[in-house]
Amino acid sequence: MWLAALAILIGLAILVWSADVFIDGATALAKKFSVPSFLIGVLILGIGTSAPEMVVSVLAAIEGSPELALGNAYGSNIINIALVLGATVLISPIIIRRGIVKRDLPLLLLITVIAAWQLRDGTLSQADGIVLLILLVAVLGLQIIMSIREGYHEHEDDIVVASADSEHSNNLENLNNSESLEKLEPSVTRGLVSLIIGMLMLVASSRAIVWGAVELATLWGLSELIIGLTIVAVGTSLPELVSSLSAARKGEHDMALGNIIGSNIFNTLAVVGLATVIAPIAADPVILSRDVMAMGVLTILLVTLCVFAFKTKRQFGRTSGATLVLFFMGYTAWLIQSVSM
C-alpha cells in the first residue's frame, strides 16, 4: 500500500516537472516561429499539458484498466474548468475575445455533446474511438486555420479593452526586457531537447501513477473510475493550473483560456479516443448520470459566463471564478458521497 502511494506521489511530482519542461520546449519553438498567442494556448499549452492525461490513459488501457482512462479524461475536464480556470480567474481576471465566444466555446460544447451521445448505451467501441480521433484532426486543423486568419483582427477589435492592461504590461515588459531577451529568442536545439526530455519523463512518471492508482483501487475496494476522477485527474491537471496561472499573471489572456479549451478538447477527443481504440470501454452507468452530466453542465456554465462577460466588460472576473470553484467543491462533495454510499 505504501509503495503504491509513494509511486503516485513521486510520479505526480515528476509528472509536473516533466510537463513543465515539455511545455517550455514547445512554447520556445512556437515563439521562435511567431505563432499567435491563442494558438499557442490551444496547441502547445493545451495539448502539452494534456500529455500526462494521454499517456496515463493509454497506459491504463494497455494494462487492462480502460475505465481509469475514462475517469481520468472526464475528471480532468471538470477540474480544468471548475478548479484550474476558476482559481486562475480569482487571482487574475482574463479578457474574453470575440473568436472565443463565437467559435471556440461552441466547438467545445459540441464536442462535449458528442462525447455524451457516444456514452448513451454505456459503452465506447473502437469505432467510437476512431470517430473521436478523426474529429480531433478536423478540429485541430480548423483551430490552426481560423486562429491564424482571425487572431490579429481580434486583437484590433479588442484594443479598447486591452488598453486597460497596457500600462501594467508595458511596465512589466520594460522591467524584464533585458532579462527575458534570451527567452524570447530561444534556440531550436534547446527547445527540441526540452521536448524529448519532457516526453520521456512523462512516460516514466505516468506509468508509475497508473500502477499506483490501480493498486490503491484494489486495496481500498474503490472503483478505478473513482481513482481516475480524483487522484489521477487532479494530479495530471496540475500542469494546466501552473501554466494558466503563469499566462494570466503575464497578461497572456488568450493563452490562459486557450490552454483550458485546448486541453479539454484534447482530453475528450485524443485521450478517450486513443484509449478506446486500444481497448473498448464498458462504462459504469454512474459516469453518465454523474460525471458526464457534471461535465456538460459545467461546459454550459462556462459558455454562459463567457458570453455574459463578453457582452458586458469583456472580462472574465472573480465572481465567475468563484462560481466555478464553488461548482468544483459541490462536485467533489457529490463524488465523495457517492463513494461512501
Secondary structure, DSSP 8 states (H G I E B T S, - for coil): -HHHHHHHHHHHHHHHHHHHHHHHHHHHHHHHTT--HHHIIIIIIIHHHHHHHHHHHHHHHHTT-HHHHHHHHHHHHHHIIIIIIHHHHHHS-EE--HHIIIIIHHHHHHHHHHHHHHTTTSEE-HHHHHHHHHHHHHHHHHHHHHHHHHHHHHHHHTHHHHHHHHHHHHHHHHHHHHHHHHHHS--HHHHHHHHHHHHHHHHHHHHHHHHHHHHHHHHHT--HHHHIIIIIHHHHTHHHHHHHHHHHHTT-HHHHHHHHHHHHHHIIIIIHHHHHHHS-EE--HHIIIIIIHHHHHHHHHHHHHHHHHHHTTSEE-HHHHHHHHHHHHHHHHHHHHHHH-
